[in-house]
Amino acid sequence: MKNIAFYSCLILLPIVQVLRAQDISGSNLLLLLLLSVLFIYFAVQAAKEIIHRKVSISNVSIYTLLLLSTITLFAKYFGRTFWDYPSFLIIPSFIIFFIYFIRKKDEPVKLKAVTSVYMLFMVPLFLLIYGGALGDHVPSWWYQRYQVGESSAVELPYSFEYAEAENLSVQGFELRKQEKYEEAILVYKHALQIEPKNPRLYFDLSTCYAYTNQLGKAVSMLNTAIKLDSAFAPFYNNRGLLHYQLYQNKLAIRDYKAAIALDSTEGTYYANLALAQNDQGLISEACVSVQKATVLGTDVDNYDQLKKIINNCHQQKL
């Protein structure tokens, strides 16, 4: 039974990642559960090596690397920034280890299986961090947590005090259009040195951080933008999107409601609120929100999750 459970986890890992790309409800929670189970398994195996086998350095090292790799997968695929620096070492170390380990014929099948599956997850991260243009050959949904579908342009009511800062902002915008987000970040940071109190620059920086999977930093940029201007609804909506992507539904709901309080005519805010409420189990509230979004002209037919909420609402009425 233990072997069946172990191999089931390995088989489900890549399947769940594909489901996440399709934004299937529950897929994020399932991925978290699978990684948690594997983490516990590796920890137990490492403890057994130490307790019962008088410390097999080789096996303990393998299980320790798998433990660290599991934390890396969690941090990177769930947009957590606390593990950024260790990841720079763990990701290439794992790949080097895999190339060496997979060639050995006397290693347990279990370890070869799990390292092979983990390799599927490590390669996109390696290309993202180290691969430059090579990363373009990996579909972004495999490693990118920030999936917002079609985004609408936000008119930012902020001017520039200095021409140099404005020129840098334009340059950053062009880099963003080319999806050169890391380069755009550097440009926006330079502009911030000139105008450190311009909310527009923090908003644009947040967008770049989001698309480079640095969701914590993206939230931080919007926190600053809101401190500078607490009356601009799109700041709250975008921060809500980030909280939602980080599975912080209560914070997302709070932000969407704040955006609605500032601008109750924008249907997108209600649609986003409905998604967070639905994931939080607030089905009745989600029904009300999605209905308001529809009344305000949001085309819910373009969003599978919203259509599911509507179907659930209809079933509740029957």
C-alpha positions as CSV (number, residue, x, y, z in Angstrom):
1,M,0.0,0.0,0.0
2,K,2.9,2.4,0.8
3,N,4.3,1.8,-2.6
4,I,1.0,2.5,-4.3
5,A,0.5,5.7,-2.4
6,F,4.1,6.8,-3.2
7,Y,3.8,6.1,-6.9
8,S,0.3,7.7,-7.1
9,C,1.8,10.9,-5.7
10,L,4.5,10.9,-8.4
11,I,2.0,10.2,-11.2
12,L,-0.3,12.9,-10.0
13,L,2.3,15.6,-9.7
14,P,2.6,16.4,-13.5
15,I,-1.1,15.8,-14.0
16,V,-2.0,18.3,-11.3
17,Q,0.3,20.9,-12.8
18,V,-1.5,20.6,-16.1
19,L,-4.8,21.0,-14.2
20,R,-3.5,24.1,-12.6
21,A,-2.7,25.5,-16.0
22,Q,-6.4,25.0,-16.8
23,D,-7.4,26.7,-13.5
24,I,-9.3,23.6,-12.4
25,S,-10.8,24.1,-9.0
26,G,-8.9,22.3,-6.2
27,S,-5.8,21.7,-8.3
28,N,-3.7,24.1,-6.2
29,L,-4.7,22.5,-3.0
30,L,-4.0,19.0,-4.4
31,L,-0.5,20.1,-5.5
32,L,0.2,21.4,-2.0
33,L,-1.1,18.1,-0.5
34,L,1.2,16.0,-2.8
35,L,4.3,18.1,-2.0
36,S,3.4,17.9,1.7
37,V,3.1,14.1,1.6
38,L,6.4,13.7,-0.3
39,F,8.1,16.1,2.1
40,I,7.0,14.0,5.1
41,Y,8.1,10.8,3.3
42,F,11.6,12.1,2.6
43,A,11.9,13.3,6.2
44,V,10.9,9.9,7.6
45,Q,13.3,8.1,5.2
46,A,16.2,10.4,6.2
47,A,15.4,9.7,9.9
48,K,15.3,6.0,9.3
49,E,18.7,6.1,7.7
50,I,20.1,7.9,10.7
51,I,18.4,5.7,13.3
52,H,18.5,2.2,11.8
53,R,21.5,2.1,9.5
54,K,24.1,3.9,11.5
55,V,24.0,6.8,9.1
56,S,24.4,6.1,5.4
57,I,25.9,9.4,4.3
58,S,25.0,8.8,0.7
59,N,21.3,8.1,1.4
60,V,20.9,10.8,4.0
61,S,22.4,13.3,1.5
62,I,19.9,12.2,-1.2
63,Y,16.9,12.5,1.1
64,T,18.1,15.9,2.4
65,L,18.4,17.1,-1.2
66,L,14.9,15.9,-2.0
67,L,13.6,17.6,1.1
68,L,15.2,20.9,0.1
69,S,14.0,20.4,-3.5
70,T,10.4,19.9,-2.3
71,I,10.6,23.2,-0.4
72,T,12.0,24.8,-3.6
73,L,9.1,23.5,-5.7
74,F,6.6,24.7,-3.1
75,A,8.2,28.2,-2.9
76,K,8.6,28.6,-6.7
77,Y,5.3,27.2,-7.9
78,F,3.3,28.9,-5.2
79,G,5.0,32.3,-5.5
80,R,6.7,32.4,-2.1
81,T,9.9,34.6,-2.0
82,F,11.4,33.3,1.3
83,W,13.3,30.6,-0.5
84,D,14.7,32.7,-3.4
85,Y,18.3,32.6,-2.4
86,P,18.5,28.9,-1.5
87,S,16.8,28.1,-4.8
88,F,19.7,29.6,-6.8
89,L,21.9,26.8,-5.4
90,I,19.4,24.0,-5.0
91,I,18.0,24.0,-8.5
92,P,21.3,23.6,-10.4
93,S,22.6,21.2,-7.6
94,F,19.6,19.0,-8.1
95,I,20.1,18.9,-11.9
96,I,23.7,18.0,-11.6
97,F,22.8,15.3,-9.0
98,F,20.2,13.9,-11.3
99,I,22.5,13.6,-14.3
100,Y,25.0,11.7,-12.0
101,F,22.3,9.7,-10.1
102,I,20.2,8.5,-13.0
103,R,23.2,6.7,-14.6
104,K,23.8,4.5,-11.6
105,K,22.4,1.1,-12.0
106,D,22.3,0.0,-8.3
107,E,20.1,2.8,-7.0
108,P,16.5,2.1,-5.7
109,V,13.7,2.4,-8.3
110,K,11.8,4.7,-6.0
111,L,14.5,7.2,-5.8
112,K,15.1,7.1,-9.6
113,A,11.3,7.6,-10.1
114,V,11.0,10.6,-7.8
115,T,14.1,12.3,-9.1
116,S,12.9,11.9,-12.6
117,V,9.5,13.5,-11.8
118,Y,11.2,16.3,-9.8
119,M,13.4,16.9,-12.8
120,L,10.3,17.8,-14.9
121,F,9.6,20.6,-12.4
122,M,13.2,21.7,-12.0
123,V,14.1,22.3,-15.6
124,P,11.5,25.1,-16.2
125,L,12.8,26.8,-13.1
126,F,16.4,26.4,-14.2
127,L,15.6,27.9,-17.6
128,L,13.6,30.7,-16.0
129,I,16.5,31.7,-13.7
130,Y,19.6,30.8,-15.8
131,G,18.4,30.0,-19.3
132,G,17.8,33.5,-20.8
133,A,16.2,33.0,-24.2
134,L,16.1,29.2,-23.7
135,G,13.3,29.9,-21.2
136,D,11.1,30.9,-24.2
137,H,10.9,27.3,-25.2
138,V,9.1,26.3,-22.0
139,P,5.4,27.2,-21.7
140,S,5.0,29.9,-19.1
141,W,2.1,28.2,-17.4
142,W,4.5,25.4,-16.2
143,Y,6.4,27.7,-13.9
144,Q,4.3,30.9,-13.8
145,R,1.9,31.3,-10.9
146,Y,0.6,34.7,-12.0
147,Q,-2.2,33.7,-14.5
148,V,-4.7,36.5,-15.0
149,G,-6.0,35.8,-18.5
150,E,-6.8,38.8,-20.5
151,S,-6.0,42.0,-18.6
152,S,-7.5,45.4,-19.2
153,A,-5.4,48.6,-19.5
154,V,-5.5,50.8,-16.4
155,E,-5.5,54.5,-16.9
156,L,-3.1,55.9,-14.3
157,P,-3.9,59.5,-13.3
158,Y,-0.3,60.4,-12.3
159,S,2.0,62.8,-14.1
160,F,5.8,63.0,-13.8
161,E,7.8,65.8,-12.2
162,Y,10.9,65.1,-14.2
163,A,11.3,64.4,-17.9
164,E,14.0,61.8,-17.2
165,A,11.6,59.7,-15.0
166,E,8.9,59.9,-17.7
167,N,11.3,58.8,-20.4
168,L,12.4,55.8,-18.2
169,S,8.7,55.0,-17.6
170,V,8.1,54.9,-21.4
171,Q,11.2,52.7,-21.9
172,G,10.0,50.4,-19.1
173,F,6.6,50.1,-20.8
174,E,8.1,49.1,-24.1
175,L,10.2,46.5,-22.4
176,R,7.1,45.1,-20.7
177,K,5.3,44.8,-24.1
178,Q,8.3,42.7,-25.3
179,E,8.0,40.6,-22.1
180,K,11.4,41.7,-21.0
181,Y,10.3,42.1,-17.4
182,E,13.7,41.8,-15.7
183,E,15.1,44.6,-17.8
184,A,11.9,46.7,-17.2
185,I,12.3,46.2,-13.5
186,L,15.8,47.8,-13.6
187,V,14.5,50.7,-15.7
188,Y,11.6,51.3,-13.3
189,K,13.9,51.2,-10.3
190,H,16.0,53.8,-11.9
191,A,13.0,56.0,-12.4
192,L,12.0,55.5,-8.8
193,Q,15.4,56.9,-7.7
194,I,14.3,60.1,-9.5
195,E,10.7,60.1,-8.4
196,P,10.3,57.9,-5.3
197,K,6.8,59.1,-4.5
198,N,5.1,58.4,-7.9
199,P,2.4,55.7,-7.5
200,R,2.5,54.9,-11.2
201,L,6.1,53.5,-11.0
202,Y,5.2,51.2,-8.1
203,F,2.1,50.0,-10.0
204,D,4.2,49.2,-13.1
205,L,6.9,47.6,-11.0
206,S,4.3,45.4,-9.3
207,T,3.2,44.2,-12.7
208,C,6.7,43.3,-13.7
209,Y,7.4,41.4,-10.5
210,A,4.1,39.5,-10.9
211,Y,5.1,38.3,-14.3
212,T,8.5,37.2,-13.1
213,N,6.7,35.1,-10.4
214,Q,7.9,37.4,-7.6
215,L,4.4,37.8,-6.1
216,G,5.6,38.9,-2.7
217,K,7.5,41.8,-4.1
218,A,4.6,42.6,-6.4
219,V,2.3,42.9,-3.3
220,S,4.9,45.1,-1.6
221,M,5.0,47.5,-4.5
222,L,1.2,47.9,-4.4
223,N,1.3,48.4,-0.6
224,T,3.5,51.4,-1.2
225,A,1.3,52.6,-4.1
226,I,-1.7,52.5,-1.8
227,K,0.1,54.4,1.0
228,L,0.8,57.1,-1.6
229,D,-2.8,57.1,-2.9
230,S,-5.4,55.1,-1.0
231,A,-8.2,56.3,-3.2
232,F,-7.3,54.6,-6.5
233,A,-9.5,51.5,-6.9
234,P,-7.2,49.6,-9.4
235,F,-4.5,49.4,-6.8
236,Y,-6.7,47.3,-4.6
237,N,-8.1,45.2,-7.4
238,N,-4.6,44.3,-8.6
239,R,-3.4,43.6,-5.0
240,G,-6.5,41.4,-4.7
241,L,-5.5,39.5,-7.8
242,L,-2.0,38.8,-6.2
243,H,-3.5,37.7,-2.9
244,Y,-5.8,35.4,-4.8
245,Q,-2.9,33.9,-6.7
246,L,-1.2,33.4,-3.4
247,Y,-4.3,31.6,-2.0
248,Q,-4.9,34.3,0.5
249,N,-8.6,34.5,-0.3
250,K,-9.6,36.5,2.8
251,L,-7.1,39.3,1.9
252,A,-8.2,39.1,-1.8
253,I,-11.9,39.6,-0.7
254,R,-11.0,42.5,1.5
255,D,-9.1,44.2,-1.4
256,Y,-11.9,43.6,-4.0
257,K,-14.4,45.1,-1.6
258,A,-12.2,48.1,-1.1
259,A,-11.9,48.6,-4.8
260,I,-15.7,48.3,-5.1
261,A,-16.2,50.8,-2.3
262,L,-14.2,53.3,-4.4
263,D,-15.7,52.4,-7.8
264,S,-18.9,50.3,-7.8
265,T,-19.4,50.6,-11.5
266,E,-16.5,48.3,-12.5
267,G,-17.9,44.8,-13.2
268,T,-14.4,43.2,-13.2
269,Y,-14.1,43.9,-9.5
270,Y,-17.3,42.0,-8.8
271,A,-16.2,39.1,-11.0
272,N,-12.9,38.9,-9.2
273,L,-14.7,39.0,-5.9
274,A,-17.0,36.2,-6.9
275,L,-14.0,34.0,-7.7
276,A,-12.4,34.6,-4.3
277,Q,-15.7,34.1,-2.4
278,N,-16.4,30.9,-4.3
279,D,-12.9,29.5,-3.4
280,Q,-13.6,30.6,0.2
281,G,-16.8,28.6,0.3
282,L,-19.0,31.7,0.3
283,I,-21.3,30.4,-2.4
284,S,-24.3,32.7,-1.8
285,E,-22.1,35.8,-1.7
286,A,-20.3,34.6,-4.9
287,C,-23.7,34.3,-6.6
288,V,-24.6,37.9,-5.7
289,S,-21.2,39.2,-6.9
290,V,-21.2,37.4,-10.2
291,Q,-24.8,38.6,-10.9
292,K,-23.6,42.2,-10.3
293,A,-20.7,41.7,-12.6
294,T,-23.1,40.5,-15.3
295,V,-25.4,43.5,-14.8
296,L,-22.4,45.8,-15.2
297,G,-21.5,44.3,-18.5
298,T,-18.8,41.8,-17.7
299,D,-18.8,39.0,-20.3
300,V,-18.7,36.0,-17.9
301,D,-19.0,33.6,-20.8
302,N,-15.3,34.2,-21.5
303,Y,-14.3,32.8,-18.0
304,D,-14.9,29.1,-17.2
305,Q,-14.7,29.6,-13.5
306,L,-17.3,32.3,-13.5
307,K,-19.6,30.1,-15.7
308,K,-19.2,27.3,-13.1
309,I,-20.2,29.7,-10.3
310,I,-23.3,30.7,-12.3
311,N,-24.2,27.0,-12.9
312,N,-23.8,26.3,-9.2
313,C,-26.1,29.3,-8.4
314,H,-28.7,28.0,-10.8
315,Q,-28.6,24.6,-9.1
316,Q,-29.0,26.1,-5.7
317,K,-32.2,27.8,-6.8
318,L,-33.7,24.5,-8.2
